[in-house]
Amino acid sequence: MNPPATVNPIASLVETTRKDVPAFADAVLTDDNQLALDPVRDARDHLRDLAATTPLQDLARAWKTTEGVRQWALDLCGRIEEELAAGQLGEASLEWMNGRYAMAGLAVLSPLKERDRPPAQQALDTLMLVYQLGEYRRLDRLVPGGQWHLLATEGLMPPPTRELPQDLISRNVPGAGAGVDVRPAS
């Protein structure tokens, strides 16, 4: 769907698991080849449980990260507007284009819906981030040895979120990190 842009390890997992690692397929895919990582109950109940059971320090860190994602997205949009006004596409446009079909591109949409985001939306975004990170770790337990270093690929995740799964990303970086920058953006 987007060959010249960033890789998507989740799409890759769905596309290749049954064929390449059938022993793990039943752990991560349903019979109709959908990812079996979503809660099997009402998502609202699952998010309420996350809010009640996630350690406060983890919720606070995710809250700050979510705010960092919002600021990154607003800054990116402002830089793109400047490039468009100047009639010259540059780094900001390339950054947006590289991530438009990945999580980074989706993260740009939330701040654009509401310039003054209410705390309830911030809380929902925070819980969704906590949920996402938990699913990465659950998937890592189900299928050990995943290529988590791909989460550090430019455009895949919003830069502020890359720090949170560092335990996964840095564990299997090819060549001890050669060619992959896993540092969070400043």
GROMACS elastic network, one bead per residue, 0.5 to 0.9 nm:
[ bonds ]
;  ai    aj funct       b0    kb
    1   101     6  0.88437   500
    2     5     6  0.57242   500
    2     6     6  0.78194   500
    2     7     6  0.86348   500
    2   101     6  0.74987   500
    3     6     6  0.77200   500
    3     7     6  0.80619   500
    4     7     6  0.88034   500
    4    98     6  0.84439   500
    5    97     6  0.76838   500
    5    98     6  0.51555   500
    5    99     6  0.73763   500
    5   100     6  0.87677   500
    5   101     6  0.85492   500
    5   155     6  0.82637   500
    6    98     6  0.58694   500
    6    99     6  0.66582   500
    6   101     6  0.84422   500
    6   102     6  0.76338   500
    6   153     6  0.70059   500
    6   154     6  0.70606   500
    6   155     6  0.61610   500
    6   156     6  0.62612   500
    7    11     6  0.85648   500
    7    12     6  0.81502   500
    7   102     6  0.83855   500
    7   150     6  0.75293   500
    7   153     6  0.75734   500
    7   155     6  0.87945   500
    7   156     6  0.71926   500
    8    11     6  0.54659   500
    8    12     6  0.61924   500
    8    13     6  0.86911   500
    8   101     6  0.88855   500
    8   102     6  0.68972   500
    8   150     6  0.79102   500
    8   151     6  0.84646   500
    8   156     6  0.69509   500
    9    13     6  0.60292   500
    9    14     6  0.87503   500
    9   147     6  0.76742   500
    9   148     6  0.81015   500
    9   150     6  0.67510   500
    9   151     6  0.77247   500
   10    13     6  0.50282   500
   10    14     6  0.65207   500
   10    15     6  0.87020   500
   10    35     6  0.87469   500
   11    14     6  0.52222   500
   11    15     6  0.61233   500
   11    16     6  0.86186   500
   12    15     6  0.50010   500
   12    16     6  0.59593   500
   12    17     6  0.80048   500
   13    16     6  0.55174   500
   13    17     6  0.55185   500
   13    18     6  0.89459   500
   13    28     6  0.87909   500
   13    35     6  0.86702   500
   14    17     6  0.58698   500
   14    18     6  0.78931   500
   14    25     6  0.89353   500
   14    28     6  0.85920   500
   14    29     6  0.74418   500
   14    33     6  0.69131   500
   14    34     6  0.71471   500
   14    35     6  0.68021   500
   15    18     6  0.77239   500
   15    19     6  0.82244   500
   15    33     6  0.87328   500
   16    19     6  0.54967   500
   16    20     6  0.56287   500
   16    21     6  0.75668   500
   17    20     6  0.53221   500
   17    21     6  0.51051   500
   17    22     6  0.61438   500
   17    23     6  0.87026   500
   17    24     6  0.71482   500
   17    25     6  0.55905   500
   17    28     6  0.84890   500
   17    29     6  0.82319   500
   18    21     6  0.59136   500
   18    23     6  0.81493   500
   18    24     6  0.79187   500
   18    25     6  0.53367   500
   18    26     6  0.84778   500
   18    29     6  0.83516   500
   18    33     6  0.82216   500
   19    22     6  0.60543   500
   19    25     6  0.86941   500
   20    23     6  0.89345   500
   21    24     6  0.57845   500
   21    25     6  0.65838   500
   22    26     6  0.75651   500
   23    26     6  0.70950   500
   23    27     6  0.82374   500
   24    27     6  0.53571   500
   24    28     6  0.67112   500
   24    29     6  0.84849   500
   24   142     6  0.75747   500
   24   143     6  0.63991   500
   25    28     6  0.54910   500
   25    29     6  0.54858   500
   25    30     6  0.82283   500
   25    33     6  0.86169   500
   26    29     6  0.54578   500
   26    30     6  0.67558   500
   26    31     6  0.79182   500
   26    36     6  0.87082   500
   27    30     6  0.82534   500
   27    36     6  0.75298   500
   27   139     6  0.87585   500
   27   142     6  0.63743   500
   27   143     6  0.78501   500
   28    33     6  0.88347   500
   28    34     6  0.82949   500
   28    35     6  0.57725   500
   28    36     6  0.51143   500
   28    37     6  0.67048   500
   28   139     6  0.73918   500
   28   142     6  0.73640   500
   28   143     6  0.80563   500
   29    32     6  0.76449   500
   29    33     6  0.51818   500
   29    34     6  0.53343   500
   29    37     6  0.80902   500
   30    33     6  0.51165   500
   30    34     6  0.52567   500
   30    35     6  0.63323   500
   30    36     6  0.55629   500
   31    34     6  0.74480   500
   33    36     6  0.85081   500
   34    37     6  0.88545   500
   35    38     6  0.73823   500
   36    39     6  0.83140   500
   36    40     6  0.88661   500
   37    40     6  0.87235   500
   37   135     6  0.66654   500
   37   138     6  0.83039   500
   37   139     6  0.77064   500
   38    41     6  0.87118   500
   38    43     6  0.85476   500
   38   135     6  0.82334   500
   39    42     6  0.73681   500
   39    43     6  0.65891   500
   39    46     6  0.69633   500
   40    43     6  0.81256   500
   41    44     6  0.85367   500
   41    45     6  0.73259   500
   41    46     6  0.72411   500
   42    45     6  0.54709   500
   42    46     6  0.65930   500
   42    47     6  0.89308   500
   43    47     6  0.61264   500
   43    48     6  0.85546   500
   44    47     6  0.51218   500
   44    48     6  0.61304   500
   44    49     6  0.85744   500
   45    48     6  0.50790   500
   45    49     6  0.61818   500
   45    50     6  0.86321   500
   46    49     6  0.50959   500
   46    50     6  0.62559   500
   46    51     6  0.87369   500
   46   131     6  0.88615   500
   47    51     6  0.62011   500
   47    52     6  0.86241   500
   47   124     6  0.82485   500
   47   127     6  0.62935   500
   47   128     6  0.76285   500
   47   131     6  0.76397   500
   48    51     6  0.50624   500
   48    52     6  0.62514   500
   48    53     6  0.86612   500
   48   127     6  0.86309   500
   49    52     6  0.50469   500
   49    53     6  0.59792   500
   49    54     6  0.82054   500
   50    53     6  0.52267   500
   50    54     6  0.55043   500
   50   127     6  0.69678   500
   50   130     6  0.76797   500
   50   131     6  0.73906   500
   51    54     6  0.58365   500
   51    55     6  0.86379   500
   51    56     6  0.88730   500
   51    59     6  0.77650   500
   51   127     6  0.68628   500
   52    55     6  0.83143   500
   53    56     6  0.86388   500
   54    57     6  0.83688   500
   54    58     6  0.65637   500
   54    59     6  0.64687   500
   54   130     6  0.82123   500
   55    58     6  0.53350   500
   55    59     6  0.64053   500
   55    60     6  0.87534   500
   56    59     6  0.50316   500
   56    60     6  0.60841   500
   56    61     6  0.85626   500
   57    60     6  0.50490   500
   57    61     6  0.61364   500
   57    62     6  0.85874   500
   58    61     6  0.50929   500
   58    62     6  0.61137   500
   58    63     6  0.84765   500
   58   130     6  0.81172   500
   59    62     6  0.50847   500
   59    63     6  0.59863   500
   59    64     6  0.86274   500
   59   126     6  0.73386   500
   59   127     6  0.78662   500
   59   130     6  0.74591   500
   60    64     6  0.62396   500
   60    65     6  0.85367   500
   60   126     6  0.88659   500
   61    64     6  0.52119   500
   61    65     6  0.61243   500
   61    66     6  0.85825   500
   61   164     6  0.85402   500
   62    66     6  0.59825   500
   62    67     6  0.85480   500
   62   125     6  0.89717   500
   62   126     6  0.56132   500
   62   127     6  0.79007   500
   62   129     6  0.67691   500
   62   130     6  0.66217   500
   62   161     6  0.85910   500
   62   164     6  0.81040   500
   63    66     6  0.51243   500
   63    67     6  0.63421   500
   63    68     6  0.86403   500
   63   122     6  0.72985   500
   63   123     6  0.72381   500
   63   125     6  0.81604   500
   63   126     6  0.52313   500
   63   127     6  0.84057   500
   63   129     6  0.88132   500
   64    67     6  0.50973   500
   64    68     6  0.61753   500
   64    69     6  0.86955   500
   64   126     6  0.85212   500
   65    69     6  0.61777   500
   65    70     6  0.86277   500
   65   126     6  0.80327   500
   65   129     6  0.88234   500
   65   160     6  0.60154   500
   65   161     6  0.62277   500
   65   163     6  0.88943   500
   65   164     6  0.83702   500
   66    69     6  0.50000   500
   66    70     6  0.63115   500
   66    71     6  0.87233   500
   66   122     6  0.71427   500
   66   123     6  0.88830   500
   66   125     6  0.65893   500
   66   126     6  0.58283   500
   66   129     6  0.76018   500
   66   160     6  0.79305   500
   66   161     6  0.77951   500
   67    70     6  0.50047   500
   67    71     6  0.62531   500
   67    72     6  0.85491   500
   67   122     6  0.75210   500
   67   126     6  0.87307   500
   67   160     6  0.89840   500
   68    71     6  0.50926   500
   68    72     6  0.60263   500
   68    73     6  0.85155   500
   68   159     6  0.87967   500
   68   160     6  0.58274   500
   68   161     6  0.82367   500
   69    73     6  0.60511   500
   69    74     6  0.85745   500
   69   104     6  0.89466   500
   69   107     6  0.71356   500
   69   108     6  0.82989   500
   69   111     6  0.89735   500
   69   158     6  0.62981   500
   69   159     6  0.74238   500
   69   160     6  0.56572   500
   69   161     6  0.71577   500
   70    73     6  0.51192   500
   70    74     6  0.61657   500
   70    75     6  0.84844   500
   70   107     6  0.76546   500
   70   108     6  0.75450   500
   70   110     6  0.78338   500
   70   111     6  0.58642   500
   71    74     6  0.51586   500
   71    75     6  0.59839   500
   71    76     6  0.84247   500
   71   111     6  0.84243   500
   72    75     6  0.50992   500
   72    76     6  0.59919   500
   72    77     6  0.85955   500
   72   108     6  0.84288   500
   72   158     6  0.77520   500
   72   159     6  0.78124   500
   72   160     6  0.75916   500
   73    76     6  0.50187   500
   73    77     6  0.61692   500
   73    78     6  0.85848   500
   73   104     6  0.86431   500
   73   105     6  0.88939   500
   73   107     6  0.69441   500
   73   109     6  0.82579   500
   73   110     6  0.87430   500
   73   111     6  0.68622   500
   73   112     6  0.84366   500
   73   158     6  0.81887   500
   74    77     6  0.51320   500
   74    78     6  0.61776   500
   74    79     6  0.86548   500
   74   108     6  0.74955   500
   74   111     6  0.67198   500
   74   112     6  0.76960   500
   74   115     6  0.87861   500
   75    78     6  0.50311   500
   75    79     6  0.61474   500
   75    80     6  0.85841   500
   76    79     6  0.51318   500
   76    80     6  0.61632   500
   76    81     6  0.86099   500
   76    92     6  0.60800   500
   76    93     6  0.83236   500
   76    95     6  0.82193   500
   76    96     6  0.76105   500
   76   108     6  0.83253   500
   77    80     6  0.50804   500
   77    81     6  0.61495   500
   77    82     6  0.86526   500
   77    92     6  0.79725   500
   77    93     6  0.88566   500
   77    96     6  0.85939   500
   77   108     6  0.79869   500
   77   112     6  0.87951   500
   78    81     6  0.50982   500
   78    82     6  0.63058   500
   78    83     6  0.87450   500
   78    92     6  0.89317   500
   79    82     6  0.50672   500
   79    83     6  0.62953   500
   79    84     6  0.86903   500
   79    91     6  0.87084   500
   79    92     6  0.58841   500
   79    93     6  0.80871   500
   80    84     6  0.61241   500
   80    85     6  0.85130   500
   80    89     6  0.76075   500
   80    90     6  0.80018   500
   80    91     6  0.84933   500
   80    92     6  0.54119   500
   80    93     6  0.55923   500
   80    96     6  0.83419   500
   81    84     6  0.50450   500
   81    85     6  0.60346   500
   81    86     6  0.85221   500
   82    85     6  0.50608   500
   82    86     6  0.61495   500
   82    87     6  0.85502   500
   82    88     6  0.87709   500
   83    86     6  0.50962   500
   83    87     6  0.61297   500
   83    88     6  0.53053   500
   83    89     6  0.52380   500
   83    90     6  0.64830   500
   83    91     6  0.88572   500
   83    92     6  0.77379   500
   83    93     6  0.76196   500
   84    88     6  0.61482   500
   84    89     6  0.63781   500
   84    93     6  0.88056   500
   85    88     6  0.77874   500
   86    89     6  0.81353   500
   89    92     6  0.76620   500
   89    93     6  0.58460   500
   89    94     6  0.77500   500
   90    93     6  0.55304   500
   90    94     6  0.63104   500
   90    95     6  0.87231   500
   91    94     6  0.50532   500
   91    95     6  0.60246   500
   91    96     6  0.86224   500
   92    95     6  0.50018   500
   92    96     6  0.62283   500
   92    97     6  0.85607   500
   93    96     6  0.51238   500
   93    97     6  0.60430   500
   93    98     6  0.85480   500
   94    97     6  0.50021   500
   94    98     6  0.60210   500
   94    99     6  0.86427   500
   95    98     6  0.53020   500
   95    99     6  0.65138   500
   95   100     6  0.86170   500
   95   154     6  0.78602   500
   95   155     6  0.64484   500
   96    99     6  0.53601   500
   96   100     6  0.57831   500
   96   104     6  0.80044   500
   96   105     6  0.66126   500
   96   108     6  0.87461   500
   96   155     6  0.73975   500
   97   100     6  0.52519   500
   97   101     6  0.83256   500
   97   105     6  0.81092   500
   97   155     6  0.81261   500
   98   101     6  0.78864   500
   98   102     6  0.82766   500
   98   104     6  0.87672   500
   98   105     6  0.83008   500
   98   154     6  0.74008   500
   98   155     6  0.51202   500
   98   156     6  0.78941   500
   99   102     6  0.51312   500
   99   103     6  0.70437   500
   99   104     6  0.52091   500
   99   106     6  0.82823   500
   99   154     6  0.75832   500
   99   156     6  0.56830   500
   99   157     6  0.77059   500
   99   158     6  0.84743   500
  100   103     6  0.78527   500
  100   104     6  0.67631   500
  100   106     6  0.69692   500
  100   108     6  0.87395   500
  100   155     6  0.77035   500
  100   156     6  0.87636   500
  101   104     6  0.78525   500
  101   105     6  0.58450   500
  101   106     6  0.72867   500
  101   155     6  0.88952   500
  101   156     6  0.84141   500
  102   105     6  0.54808   500
  102   106     6  0.65721   500
  102   107     6  0.88629   500
  102   155     6  0.69383   500
  102   156     6  0.52223   500
  102   157     6  0.70510   500
  103   106     6  0.50572   500
  103   107     6  0.61275   500
  103   108     6  0.89005   500
  103   155     6  0.78302   500
  103   156     6  0.56852   500
  103   157     6  0.51127   500
  103   158     6  0.68465   500
  104   107     6  0.51189   500
  104   108     6  0.67742   500
  104   154     6  0.89544   500
  104   155     6  0.57355   500
  104   156     6  0.55456   500
  104   159     6  0.78972   500
  105   108     6  0.54237   500
  105   109     6  0.72183   500
  105   155     6  0.76127   500
  105   156     6  0.80789   500
  105   157     6  0.81970   500
  105   158     6  0.79084   500
  106   109     6  0.54593   500
  106   110     6  0.74872   500
  107   110     6  0.59788   500
  107   111     6  0.76773   500
  107   157     6  0.83954   500
  107   158     6  0.68584   500
  108   111     6  0.61080   500
  108   112     6  0.67181   500
  108   158     6  0.86951   500
  109   112     6  0.52426   500
  109   113     6  0.65003   500
  110   113     6  0.54252   500
  110   114     6  0.71918   500
  110   117     6  0.88641   500
  110   121     6  0.89145   500
  110   125     6  0.87603   500
  111   114     6  0.56735   500
  111   115     6  0.60274   500
  111   116     6  0.82769   500
  111   117     6  0.72582   500
  112   115     6  0.62246   500
  113   117     6  0.84781   500
  114   117     6  0.53974   500
  114   118     6  0.83548   500
  117   120     6  0.81907   500
  117   121     6  0.63892   500
  117   122     6  0.69710   500
  118   121     6  0.55294   500
  118   122     6  0.66349   500
  118   123     6  0.88648   500
  119   123     6  0.60784   500
  119   124     6  0.85924   500
  120   123     6  0.50022   500
  120   124     6  0.61892   500
  120   125     6  0.86154   500
  121   124     6  0.50040   500
  121   125     6  0.60859   500
  121   126     6  0.84256   500
  122   125     6  0.51191   500
  122   126     6  0.60398   500
  122   127     6  0.86399   500
  123   127     6  0.61691   500
  123   128     6  0.85449   500
  124   127     6  0.51628   500
  124   128     6  0.61072   500
  124   129     6  0.85969   500
  125   128     6  0.50671   500
  125   129     6  0.62275   500
  125   130     6  0.87153   500
  126   129     6  0.51183   500
  126   130     6  0.62764   500
  126   131     6  0.85877   500
  127   131     6  0.60090   500
  127   132     6  0.84915   500
  128   132     6  0.60646   500
  128   133     6  0.86430   500
  129   132     6  0.50037   500
  129   133     6  0.61970   500
  129   134     6  0.85022   500
  129   161     6  0.85519   500
  130   133     6  0.52812   500
  130   134     6  0.61433   500
  130   135     6  0.86573   500
  131   134     6  0.50829   500
  131   135     6  0.61992   500
  131   136     6  0.87610   500
  132   135     6  0.51225   500
  132   136     6  0.63671   500
  132   137     6  0.88365   500
  133   136     6  0.50985   500
  133   137     6  0.64288   500
  133   138     6  0.86520   500
  133   164     6  0.77701   500
  133   165     6  0.68368   500
  134   137     6  0.51784   500
  134   138     6  0.61131   500
  134   139     6  0.85502   500
  135   139     6  0.59353   500
  135   140     6  0.83716   500
  136   139     6  0.51203   500
  136   140     6  0.61224   500
  136   141     6  0.87584   500
  136   148     6  0.87638   500
  136   165     6  0.82664   500
  136   168     6  0.84142   500
  137   141     6  0.63571   500
  137   142     6  0.87152   500
  137   165     6  0.86234   500
  137   168     6  0.78479   500
  138   141     6  0.51469   500
  138   142     6  0.63007   500
  138   143     6  0.86506   500
  139   143     6  0.59148   500
  139   144     6  0.78154   500
  139   146     6  0.85417   500
  140   143     6  0.52181   500
  140   144     6  0.50225   500
  140   145     6  0.70896   500
  140   146     6  0.65151   500
  140   148     6  0.86342   500
  140   168     6  0.82359   500
  141   144     6  0.56029   500
  141   145     6  0.89497   500
  143   146     6  0.66033   500
  145   148     6  0.81637   500
  145   172     6  0.77280   500
  146   149     6  0.85128   500
  146   168     6  0.88428   500
  146   172     6  0.81830   500
  147   150     6  0.59967   500
  147   151     6  0.82939   500
  147   168     6  0.87643   500
  147   169     6  0.80246   500
  147   172     6  0.68419   500
  147   173     6  0.80094   500
  148   151     6  0.56664   500
  148   152     6  0.79930   500
  148   165     6  0.87531   500
  148   168     6  0.56674   500
  148   170     6  0.79129   500
  148   171     6  0.78745   500
  148   172     6  0.68750   500
  148   173     6  0.78046   500
  149   152     6  0.56730   500
  149   153     6  0.75239   500
  149   166     6  0.88964   500
  149   168     6  0.72245   500
  149   170     6  0.64100   500
  149   171     6  0.76816   500
  149   172     6  0.61920   500
  149   173     6  0.51538   500
  149   174     6  0.78209   500
  149   177     6  0.86957   500
  149   180     6  0.78478   500
  149   182     6  0.80267   500
  150   153     6  0.52323   500
  150   154     6  0.89551   500
  150   156     6  0.80696   500
  150   169     6  0.73228   500
  150   173     6  0.84142   500
  150   180     6  0.86310   500
  151   154     6  0.83470   500
  151   156     6  0.63588   500
  151   157     6  0.65627   500
  151   162     6  0.71932   500
  151   165     6  0.83269   500
  151   168     6  0.87900   500
  151   169     6  0.64977   500
  151   182     6  0.86139   500
  152   155     6  0.84793   500
  152   156     6  0.71793   500
  152   157     6  0.72348   500
  152   159     6  0.83938   500
  152   162     6  0.63307   500
  152   166     6  0.89585   500
  152   169     6  0.67766   500
  152   180     6  0.69708   500
  152   181     6  0.67538   500
  152   182     6  0.53037   500
  152   183     6  0.83052   500
  152   184     6  0.89724   500
  153   156     6  0.56631   500
  153   157     6  0.75795   500
  153   180     6  0.71298   500
  153   181     6  0.78596   500
  153   182     6  0.81376   500
  154   157     6  0.72818   500
  154   158     6  0.84792   500
  154   159     6  0.79652   500
  154   180     6  0.89535   500
  154   181     6  0.85156   500
  155   158     6  0.68901   500
  155   159     6  0.80800   500
  156   159     6  0.86868   500
  157   160     6  0.82099   500
  157   161     6  0.65926   500
  157   162     6  0.67086   500
  158   161     6  0.56767   500
  158   162     6  0.70890   500
  159   162     6  0.55705   500
  159   163     6  0.80690   500
  159   183     6  0.86743   500
  159   184     6  0.58035   500
  159   185     6  0.54369   500
  159   186     6  0.85892   500
  160   163     6  0.66131   500
  160   164     6  0.83544   500
  160   184     6  0.58829   500
  160   185     6  0.62050   500
  160   186     6  0.80487   500
  161   164     6  0.57359   500
  161   165     6  0.77066   500
  161   184     6  0.75547   500
  162   165     6  0.61377   500
  162   166     6  0.67469   500
  162   169     6  0.83254   500
  162   182     6  0.70668   500
  162   183     6  0.74495   500
  162   184     6  0.57554   500
  162   185     6  0.84267   500
  163   166     6  0.53491   500
  163   167     6  0.88409   500
  163   169     6  0.89667   500
  163   182     6  0.78070   500
  163   183     6  0.70215   500
  163   184     6  0.54997   500
  163   185     6  0.89153   500
  164   167     6  0.78907   500
  165   168     6  0.54337   500
  165   169     6  0.61827   500
  165   170     6  0.85938   500
  166   170     6  0.56262   500
  166   171     6  0.79504   500
  166   182     6  0.77552   500
  166   183     6  0.88785   500
  167   170     6  0.58904   500
  167   171     6  0.62279   500
  168   171     6  0.54416   500
  168   172     6  0.74637   500
  169   172     6  0.65446   500
  169   173     6  0.66278   500
  169   182     6  0.73645   500
  170   173     6  0.54481   500
  170   176     6  0.82622   500
  170   177     6  0.75312   500
  170   182     6  0.73974   500
  171   176     6  0.89296   500
  172   175     6  0.87514   500
  172   176     6  0.77800   500
  172   177     6  0.84843   500
  173   176     6  0.55645   500
  173   177     6  0.50400   500
  173   178     6  0.77716   500
  173   180     6  0.75003   500
  174   177     6  0.58307   500
  174   178     6  0.66862   500
  174   179     6  0.84315   500
  174   180     6  0.82462   500
  175   178     6  0.52225   500
  175   179     6  0.82679   500
  177   180     6  0.54557   500
  177   181     6  0.70896   500
  177   182     6  0.78395   500
  178   181     6  0.79664   500
  181   184     6  0.84760   500
  183   186     6  0.88349   500
